[in-house]
Amino acid sequence: MSYHIRDALFTDVPGILDIYNDAVCNTTAIWNETPVDLGNRQAWFEARGQQGYPILVAADQTGVLGYASFGDWRPFEGFRLTVEHSVYIRGDQRGNGLGPALMAALVERARACGKHVMVAAIESGNAASVRMHERLGFVVTGQMPQVGVKFGRWLDLTFMQLMLQDDSQPTT
């Protein structure tokens, strides 16, 4: 499979929308239950850019195969060095190594931005995502049973994190 990872372009938003809505409708990777429209994803794309946060895509001649991004962990100054990420892969491309490739590139971007911690919030039953994060060095830091509901069942949340910098004291 030949693909490349690059910064997302505004013209990639329809492909990102399709992947996002597929995850909404068919997985517990996103706990929203209602698909969004193109305007929603365009606003999200623009907001990430205004915040200086990357959106990366894995793409080939067929279009967007997957995407990854990160944003603020919490909207308070004390959390400014911590980000939470998202990574989603097109349904027909899952299991082909795109997730780890996108994540490796995203981790490097977070380090380059001076971030200290990257947080993952994963539905606990998503064993493939938990394993991928473990292989990338993330560790489980918390589990919250039955904090969500989708498809008529309770969802448990696993928090994982990766230390991005080896700083003993914050510098900013």
MIDRENKOL-319328 format. One line per field, with one value per atom (N, C-alpha, C): residue number from 1; x, y, z; residue in one letter; atom name. Coordinates in nm, 3 decimals, m for minus. Layout:
BEGIN
num <- [NUM|...]
px <- [X|...]
py <- [Y|...]
pz <- [Z|...]
residuo <- [A|...]
atomo <- [CA|...]
END
This chain:
BEGIN
num <- [1|1|1|2|2|2|3|3|3|4|4|4|5|5|5|6|6|6|7|7|7|8|8|8|9|9|9|10|10|10|11|11|11|12|12|12|13|13|13|14|14|14|15|15|15|16|16|16|17|17|17|18|18|18|19|19|19|20|20|20|21|21|21|22|22|22|23|23|23|24|24|24|25|25|25|26|26|26|27|27|27|28|28|28|29|29|29|30|30|30|31|31|31|32|32|32|33|33|33|34|34|34|35|35|35|36|36|36|37|37|37|38|38|38|39|39|39|40|40|40|41|41|41|42|42|42|43|43|43|44|44|44|45|45|45|46|46|46|47|47|47|48|48|48|49|49|49|50|50|50|51|51|51|52|52|52|53|53|53|54|54|54|55|55|55|56|56|56|57|57|57|58|58|58|59|59|59|60|60|60|61|61|61|62|62|62|63|63|63|64|64|64|65|65|65|66|66|66|67|67|67|68|68|68|69|69|69|70|70|70|71|71|71|72|72|72|73|73|73|74|74|74|75|75|75|76|76|76|77|77|77|78|78|78|79|79|79|80|80|80|81|81|81|82|82|82|83|83|83|84|84|84|85|85|85|86|86|86|87|87|87|88|88|88|89|89|89|90|90|90|91|91|91|92|92|92|93|93|93|94|94|94|95|95|95|96|96|96|97|97|97|98|98|98|99|99|99|100|100|100|101|101|101|102|102|102|103|103|103|104|104|104|105|105|105|106|106|106|107|107|107|108|108|108|109|109|109|110|110|110|111|111|111|112|112|112|113|113|113|114|114|114|115|115|115|116|116|116|117|117|117|118|118|118|119|119|119|120|120|120|121|121|121|122|122|122|123|123|123|124|124|124|125|125|125|126|126|126|127|127|127|128|128|128|129|129|129|130|130|130|131|131|131|132|132|132|133|133|133|134|134|134|135|135|135|136|136|136|137|137|137|138|138|138|139|139|139|140|140|140|141|141|141|142|142|142|143|143|143|144|144|144|145|145|145|146|146|146|147|147|147|148|148|148|149|149|149|150|150|150|151|151|151|152|152|152|153|153|153|154|154|154|155|155|155|156|156|156|157|157|157|158|158|158|159|159|159|160|160|160|161|161|161|162|162|162|163|163|163|164|164|164|165|165|165|166|166|166|167|167|167|168|168|168|169|169|169|170|170|170|171|171|171|172|172|172]
px <- [0.085|0.000|0.089|0.064|0.143|0.058|0.103|0.034|0.139|0.097|0.188|0.112|0.187|0.131|0.173|0.074|0.100|0.001|0.025|m0.071|m0.199|m0.311|m0.440|m0.461|m0.526|m0.567|m0.717|m0.764|m0.908|m0.987|m0.927|m0.994|m1.004|m0.933|m0.944|m1.063|m1.126|m1.233|m1.348|m1.393|m1.498|m1.457|m1.332|m1.283|m1.277|m1.233|m1.231|m1.374|m1.466|m1.608|m1.660|m1.631|m1.678|m1.624|m1.496|m1.434|m1.496|m1.512|m1.571|m1.712|m1.795|m1.934|m1.945|m1.856|m1.854|m1.825|m1.730|m1.699|m1.817|m1.886|m2.004|m2.111|m2.138|m2.249|m2.218|m2.091|m2.059|m1.961|m1.907|m1.807|m1.833|m1.760|m1.760|m1.633|m1.563|m1.444|m1.483|m1.600|m1.656|m1.788|m1.810|m1.930|m2.047|m2.030|m2.143|m2.231|m2.360|m2.454|m2.515|m2.488|m2.549|m2.440|m2.450|m2.352|m2.353|m2.241|m2.228|m2.226|m2.242|m2.240|m2.105|m2.090|m1.963|m1.924|m2.020|m1.990|m1.928|m1.973|m1.917|m1.769|m1.735|m1.594|m1.510|m1.568|m1.493|m1.460|m1.556|m1.533|m1.426|m1.431|m1.331|m1.192|m1.184|m1.058|m1.001|m1.084|m1.039|m0.998|m1.072|m1.037|m0.902|m0.875|m0.746|m0.634|m0.654|m0.553|m0.532|m0.639|m0.628|m0.556|m0.570|m0.502|m0.357|m0.319|m0.184|m0.163|m0.271|m0.263|m0.275|m0.200|m0.198|m0.317|m0.349|m0.434|m0.351|m0.321|m0.244|m0.337|m0.311|m0.385|m0.288|m0.334|m0.270|m0.354|m0.290|m0.366|m0.296|m0.377|m0.325|m0.410|m0.401|m0.474|m0.624|m0.673|m0.818|m0.868|m0.779|m0.821|m0.767|m0.839|m0.799|m0.826|m0.721|m0.732|m0.749|m0.705|m0.715|m0.664|m0.694|m0.646|m0.621|m0.539|m0.506|m0.486|m0.520|m0.503|m0.494|m0.455|m0.465|m0.513|m0.567|m0.618|m0.598|m0.643|m0.629|m0.693|m0.625|m0.678|m0.793|m0.774|m0.875|m0.853|m0.958|m0.945|m0.890|m0.802|m0.746|m0.595|m0.540|m0.398|m0.306|m0.342|m0.257|m0.239|m0.326|m0.317|m0.255|m0.194|m0.147|m0.041|0.026|0.130|0.080|m0.050|m0.110|m0.211|m0.206|m0.301|m0.368|m0.486|m0.557|m0.566|m0.541|m0.540|m0.658|m0.678|m0.775|m0.707|m0.737|m0.689|m0.800|m0.835|m0.943|m0.899|m0.932|m0.891|m1.017|m1.013|m1.125|m1.153|m1.279|m1.320|m1.249|m1.228|m1.165|m1.013|m0.957|m0.812|m0.764|m0.857|m0.818|m0.736|m0.635|m0.550|m0.433|m0.414|m0.305|m0.186|m0.182|m0.068|m0.077|m0.189|m0.202|m0.211|m0.280|m0.294|m0.159|m0.075|0.058|0.141|0.133|0.210|0.163|0.032|m0.022|0.014|0.002|0.032|0.179|0.269|0.412|0.440|0.380|0.398|0.334|0.219|0.149|0.227|0.283|0.364|0.482|0.547|0.659|0.613|0.496|0.443|0.418|0.362|0.336|0.466|0.568|0.699|0.754|0.741|0.792|0.718|0.593|0.514|0.546|0.634|0.670|0.570|0.484|0.386|0.458|0.402|0.465|0.397|0.266|0.189|0.085|0.069|m0.040|m0.132|m0.261|m0.362|m0.445|m0.477|m0.570|m0.688|m0.808|m0.930|m0.993|m0.991|m1.026|m1.138|m1.237|m1.341|m1.271|m1.293|m1.213|m1.221|m1.330|m1.343|m1.267|m1.207|m1.134|m0.991|m0.977|m0.849|m0.742|m0.779|m0.679|m0.620|m0.702|m0.652|m0.566|m0.609|m0.528|m0.391|m0.388|m0.260|m0.172|m0.232|m0.154|m0.090|m0.167|m0.113|m0.003|m0.021|0.083|0.212|0.201|0.320|0.391|0.315|0.373|0.426|0.416|0.470|0.369|0.243|0.139|0.117|0.083|0.051|m0.089|m0.157|m0.291|m0.275|m0.350|m0.344|m0.478|m0.583|m0.712|m0.818|m0.917|m1.031|m1.157|m1.257|m1.383|m1.497|m1.553|m1.659|m1.791|m1.861|m1.999|m2.020|m1.925|m1.940|m2.005|m2.024|m2.088|m2.188|m2.268|m2.365|m2.377|m2.380|m2.399|m2.441|m2.523|m2.572|m2.642|m2.706|m2.784|m2.702|m2.574|m2.494|m2.402|m2.361|m2.268|m2.129|m2.059|m1.922|m1.829|m1.718|m1.614|m1.504|m1.438|m1.336|m1.201|m1.103|m0.965|m0.883|m0.815|m0.724|m0.583|m0.512|m0.371|m0.295|m0.167|m0.089|0.054|0.112|0.251|0.323|0.434|0.517|0.599|0.585|0.651|0.788|0.806|0.931|0.983|1.111|1.173|1.211|1.128|1.157|1.120|1.212|1.181|1.103|1.121|1.049|0.988|0.866|0.808|0.887|0.896|0.972|0.882|0.753|0.661|0.542]
py <- [m0.117|0.000|0.124|0.214|0.335|0.455|0.523|0.641|0.737|0.859|0.953|1.028|1.068|1.145|1.290|1.377|1.520|1.601|1.732|1.822|1.822|1.821|1.822|1.955|1.949|2.066|2.085|2.207|2.232|2.140|2.106|2.016|1.872|1.840|1.707|1.695|1.806|1.804|1.708|1.700|1.602|1.458|1.421|1.287|1.266|1.370|1.365|1.349|1.423|1.413|1.271|1.209|1.071|0.975|0.988|0.900|0.926|1.053|1.090|1.033|1.056|1.010|0.858|0.790|0.644|0.598|0.664|0.628|0.659|0.769|0.803|0.694|0.655|0.563|0.417|0.378|0.236|0.189|0.281|0.241|0.311|0.269|0.339|0.423|0.448|0.533|0.678|0.718|0.850|0.828|0.897|0.872|0.960|1.041|1.113|1.010|1.038|0.947|1.008|1.135|1.205|1.248|1.205|1.251|1.403|1.457|1.602|1.636|1.765|1.808|1.869|1.901|1.954|2.082|2.168|2.293|2.270|2.166|2.132|2.097|2.011|1.971|2.086|2.172|2.288|2.381|2.403|2.488|2.425|2.292|2.222|2.239|2.223|2.238|2.378|2.478|2.617|2.647|2.593|2.616|2.555|2.435|2.372|2.460|2.511|2.598|2.726|2.786|2.908|2.882|2.762|2.726|2.686|2.670|2.627|2.478|2.402|2.257|2.187|2.080|2.012|1.919|1.901|1.790|1.721|1.595|1.516|1.418|1.392|1.290|1.189|1.066|0.965|0.960|0.977|0.986|0.908|0.863|0.804|0.857|0.794|0.843|0.833|0.753|0.742|0.848|0.919|1.024|1.001|1.054|1.047|0.907|0.844|0.709|0.713|0.822|0.839|0.976|1.017|1.146|1.143|1.238|1.250|1.397|1.432|1.569|1.570|1.683|1.701|1.841|1.855|1.983|1.994|2.104|2.128|2.015|1.976|1.875|1.934|2.050|2.123|2.272|2.353|2.495|2.586|2.535|2.615|2.627|2.741|2.768|2.661|2.607|2.507|2.380|2.358|2.240|2.271|2.386|2.432|2.342|2.259|2.172|2.030|2.009|1.877|1.884|1.785|1.778|1.641|1.637|1.511|1.492|1.371|1.347|1.261|1.263|1.177|1.119|0.993|0.930|0.839|0.855|0.777|0.731|0.606|0.544|0.504|0.525|0.485|0.336|0.299|0.163|0.056|0.078|m0.024|m0.026|0.061|0.070|0.033|0.004|m0.030|m0.158|m0.162|m0.281|m0.283|m0.175|m0.170|m0.088|m0.052|0.023|0.173|0.225|0.370|0.441|0.380|0.442|0.468|0.365|0.390|0.491|0.489|0.584|0.727|0.747|0.881|0.925|0.834|0.868|0.904|0.832|0.864|1.005|1.040|1.175|1.280|1.246|1.341|1.363|1.258|1.271|1.364|1.349|1.438|1.583|1.607|1.744|1.800|1.717|1.763|1.798|1.716|1.746|1.877|1.895|2.017|2.141|2.125|2.236|2.261|2.181|2.198|2.140|2.052|1.989|1.887|1.861|1.773|1.636|1.633|1.509|1.501|1.382|1.355|1.253|1.284|1.200|1.131|1.004|0.928|0.888|0.908|0.863|0.759|0.633|0.521|0.440|0.403|0.313|0.183|0.140|0.030|m0.099|m0.121|m0.242|m0.237|m0.125|m0.110|m0.160|m0.292|m0.355|m0.318|m0.305|m0.271|m0.133|m0.038|0.096|0.098|0.027|0.019|m0.042|m0.151|m0.215|m0.121|m0.051|0.042|0.148|0.204|0.307|0.251|0.130|0.068|0.053|0.009|m0.008|0.125|0.235|0.368|0.429|0.355|0.403|0.464|0.469|0.519|0.419|0.469|0.384|0.417|0.316|0.336|0.414|0.522|0.605|0.611|0.558|0.559|0.487|0.437|0.373|0.418|0.450|0.499|0.412|0.325|0.237|0.310|0.271|0.313|0.464|0.538|0.684|0.729|0.636|0.669|0.562|0.595|0.500|0.522|0.412|0.416|0.277|0.271|0.144|0.062|0.131|0.063|m0.008|0.030|m0.034|0.070|0.037|0.123|0.115|0.228|0.233|0.272|0.202|0.233|0.312|0.400|0.486|0.455|0.431|0.411|0.533|0.591|0.701|0.645|0.690|0.655|0.785|0.786|0.906|0.871|0.963|0.953|1.079|1.061|1.176|1.212|1.335|1.379|1.440|1.500|1.567|1.506|1.510|1.456|1.567|1.668|1.784|1.756|1.787|1.771|1.891|2.006|2.129|2.190|2.243|2.309|2.434|2.458|2.575|2.689|2.663|2.772|2.774]
pz <- [0.000|0.000|0.000|m0.090|m0.102|m0.060|0.044|0.093|0.147|0.171|0.236|0.346|0.447|0.557|0.537|0.548|0.524|0.606|0.610|0.671|0.587|0.657|0.587|0.517|0.403|0.329|0.347|0.325|0.337|0.242|0.129|0.034|0.085|0.195|0.256|0.350|0.383|0.483|0.445|0.319|0.290|0.321|0.295|0.329|0.479|0.551|0.697|0.750|0.693|0.732|0.715|0.604|0.580|0.684|0.717|0.817|0.954|0.989|1.117|1.130|1.030|1.039|1.038|0.968|0.974|1.117|1.183|1.321|1.414|1.389|1.469|1.454|1.331|1.303|1.333|1.327|1.329|1.435|1.516|1.615|1.748|1.848|1.976|1.993|1.884|1.889|1.916|1.867|1.893|1.964|2.073|2.152|2.111|2.009|1.950|1.880|1.875|1.809|1.683|1.659|1.546|1.448|1.323|1.223|1.212|1.171|1.155|1.006|0.976|0.837|0.801|0.675|0.625|0.697|0.725|0.796|0.932|1.002|1.132|1.120|1.026|1.010|0.956|0.872|0.825|0.941|1.031|1.148|1.239|1.257|1.336|1.273|1.142|1.069|1.091|1.074|1.090|1.234|1.331|1.472|1.506|1.456|1.482|1.426|1.306|1.246|1.325|1.374|1.454|1.585|1.639|1.764|1.740|1.613|1.580|1.595|1.596|1.612|1.477|1.459|1.329|1.308|1.185|1.139|1.032|1.056|0.960|0.891|0.765|0.692|0.632|0.625|0.542|0.415|0.301|0.176|0.065|m0.028|m0.151|m0.266|m0.381|m0.498|m0.481|m0.385|m0.362|m0.266|m0.200|m0.107|0.033|0.130|0.271|0.325|0.378|0.435|0.586|0.646|0.790|0.827|0.950|0.995|1.145|1.190|1.331|1.364|1.487|1.532|1.684|1.738|1.882|1.911|2.032|2.079|2.228|2.283|2.426|2.506|2.614|2.706|2.786|2.843|2.917|2.888|2.900|2.861|2.970|3.055|3.162|3.144|3.181|3.159|3.217|3.330|3.395|3.314|3.216|3.129|2.993|2.978|2.847|2.783|2.860|2.805|2.781|2.797|2.778|2.665|2.577|2.466|2.463|2.406|2.382|2.231|2.188|2.044|1.999|1.869|1.801|1.679|1.650|1.527|1.477|1.351|1.289|1.152|1.122|0.996|0.919|0.788|0.702|0.722|0.724|0.755|0.675|0.547|0.462|0.475|0.560|0.576|0.716|0.806|0.943|0.944|1.030|1.043|0.947|0.869|0.772|0.819|0.946|0.999|0.988|0.941|0.926|1.061|1.157|1.289|1.354|1.367|1.426|1.348|1.216|1.135|1.159|1.159|1.187|1.329|1.424|1.563|1.582|1.519|1.532|1.481|1.369|1.314|1.406|1.462|1.550|1.680|1.735|1.857|1.831|1.716|1.684|1.674|1.619|1.611|1.750|1.839|1.975|2.046|2.027|2.086|2.031|1.900|1.836|1.886|1.928|1.983|2.130|2.188|2.327|2.426|2.379|2.469|2.556|2.673|2.771|2.781|2.768|2.781|2.670|2.613|2.519|2.585|2.587|2.649|2.541|2.567|2.484|2.571|2.522|2.589|2.496|2.537|2.450|2.512|2.433|2.482|2.521|2.644|2.701|2.621|2.549|2.468|2.337|2.304|2.179|2.199|2.206|2.235|2.134|2.007|1.905|1.930|1.969|1.996|2.122|2.226|2.348|2.316|2.239|2.203|2.122|2.025|1.944|2.032|2.123|2.210|2.301|2.352|2.434|2.353|2.229|2.144|2.119|2.124|2.104|2.233|2.344|2.471|2.566|2.528|2.618|2.731|2.848|2.961|3.012|3.064|3.121|3.251|3.262|3.383|3.455|3.395|3.462|3.382|3.455|3.390|3.460|3.381|3.432|3.377|3.460|3.412|3.391|3.287|3.257|3.257|3.200|3.193|3.063|2.969|2.843|2.805|2.704|2.652|2.502|2.429|2.285|2.241|2.138|2.085|2.193|2.289|2.391|2.497|2.512|2.616|2.681|2.804|2.875|2.812|2.815|2.767|2.880|2.888|2.985|2.914|2.987|2.930|2.992|2.907|2.950|2.911|3.009|2.982|2.974|2.871|2.854|2.830|2.865|2.837|2.800|2.726|2.684|2.729|2.800|2.836|2.712|2.668|2.544|2.569|2.682|2.716|2.846|2.864|2.983|3.080|3.087|3.172|3.317|3.407|3.549|3.600|3.536|3.573|3.448|3.457|3.339|3.302|3.172|3.126|3.082|3.071|3.033|3.122]
residuo <- [M|M|M|S|S|S|Y|Y|Y|H|H|H|I|I|I|R|R|R|D|D|D|A|A|A|L|L|L|F|F|F|T|T|T|D|D|D|V|V|V|P|P|P|G|G|G|I|I|I|L|L|L|D|D|D|I|I|I|Y|Y|Y|N|N|N|D|D|D|A|A|A|V|V|V|C|C|C|N|N|N|T|T|T|T|T|T|A|A|A|I|I|I|W|W|W|N|N|N|E|E|E|T|T|T|P|P|P|V|V|V|D|D|D|L|L|L|G|G|G|N|N|N|R|R|R|Q|Q|Q|A|A|A|W|W|W|F|F|F|E|E|E|A|A|A|R|R|R|G|G|G|Q|Q|Q|Q|Q|Q|G|G|G|Y|Y|Y|P|P|P|I|I|I|L|L|L|V|V|V|A|A|A|A|A|A|D|D|D|Q|Q|Q|T|T|T|G|G|G|V|V|V|L|L|L|G|G|G|Y|Y|Y|A|A|A|S|S|S|F|F|F|G|G|G|D|D|D|W|W|W|R|R|R|P|P|P|F|F|F|E|E|E|G|G|G|F|F|F|R|R|R|L|L|L|T|T|T|V|V|V|E|E|E|H|H|H|S|S|S|V|V|V|Y|Y|Y|I|I|I|R|R|R|G|G|G|D|D|D|Q|Q|Q|R|R|R|G|G|G|N|N|N|G|G|G|L|L|L|G|G|G|P|P|P|A|A|A|L|L|L|M|M|M|A|A|A|A|A|A|L|L|L|V|V|V|E|E|E|R|R|R|A|A|A|R|R|R|A|A|A|C|C|C|G|G|G|K|K|K|H|H|H|V|V|V|M|M|M|V|V|V|A|A|A|A|A|A|I|I|I|E|E|E|S|S|S|G|G|G|N|N|N|A|A|A|A|A|A|S|S|S|V|V|V|R|R|R|M|M|M|H|H|H|E|E|E|R|R|R|L|L|L|G|G|G|F|F|F|V|V|V|V|V|V|T|T|T|G|G|G|Q|Q|Q|M|M|M|P|P|P|Q|Q|Q|V|V|V|G|G|G|V|V|V|K|K|K|F|F|F|G|G|G|R|R|R|W|W|W|L|L|L|D|D|D|L|L|L|T|T|T|F|F|F|M|M|M|Q|Q|Q|L|L|L|M|M|M|L|L|L|Q|Q|Q|D|D|D|D|D|D|S|S|S|Q|Q|Q|P|P|P|T|T|T|T|T|T]
atomo <- [N|CA|C|N|CA|C|N|CA|C|N|CA|C|N|CA|C|N|CA|C|N|CA|C|N|CA|C|N|CA|C|N|CA|C|N|CA|C|N|CA|C|N|CA|C|N|CA|C|N|CA|C|N|CA|C|N|CA|C|N|CA|C|N|CA|C|N|CA|C|N|CA|C|N|CA|C|N|CA|C|N|CA|C|N|CA|C|N|CA|C|N|CA|C|N|CA|C|N|CA|C|N|CA|C|N|CA|C|N|CA|C|N|CA|C|N|CA|C|N|CA|C|N|CA|C|N|CA|C|N|CA|C|N|CA|C|N|CA|C|N|CA|C|N|CA|C|N|CA|C|N|CA|C|N|CA|C|N|CA|C|N|CA|C|N|CA|C|N|CA|C|N|CA|C|N|CA|C|N|CA|C|N|CA|C|N|CA|C|N|CA|C|N|CA|C|N|CA|C|N|CA|C|N|CA|C|N|CA|C|N|CA|C|N|CA|C|N|CA|C|N|CA|C|N|CA|C|N|CA|C|N|CA|C|N|CA|C|N|CA|C|N|CA|C|N|CA|C|N|CA|C|N|CA|C|N|CA|C|N|CA|C|N|CA|C|N|CA|C|N|CA|C|N|CA|C|N|CA|C|N|CA|C|N|CA|C|N|CA|C|N|CA|C|N|CA|C|N|CA|C|N|CA|C|N|CA|C|N|CA|C|N|CA|C|N|CA|C|N|CA|C|N|CA|C|N|CA|C|N|CA|C|N|CA|C|N|CA|C|N|CA|C|N|CA|C|N|CA|C|N|CA|C|N|CA|C|N|CA|C|N|CA|C|N|CA|C|N|CA|C|N|CA|C|N|CA|C|N|CA|C|N|CA|C|N|CA|C|N|CA|C|N|CA|C|N|CA|C|N|CA|C|N|CA|C|N|CA|C|N|CA|C|N|CA|C|N|CA|C|N|CA|C|N|CA|C|N|CA|C|N|CA|C|N|CA|C|N|CA|C|N|CA|C|N|CA|C|N|CA|C|N|CA|C|N|CA|C|N|CA|C|N|CA|C|N|CA|C|N|CA|C|N|CA|C|N|CA|C|N|CA|C|N|CA|C|N|CA|C|N|CA|C|N|CA|C|N|CA|C|N|CA|C|N|CA|C|N|CA|C|N|CA|C|N|CA|C|N|CA|C|N|CA|C|N|CA|C|N|CA|C|N|CA|C|N|CA|C|N|CA|C|N|CA|C|N|CA|C|N|CA|C|N|CA|C|N|CA|C|N|CA|C|N|CA|C|N|CA|C|N|CA|C|N|CA|C|N|CA|C|N|CA|C|N|CA|C|N|CA|C|N|CA|C|N|CA|C|N|CA|C]
END
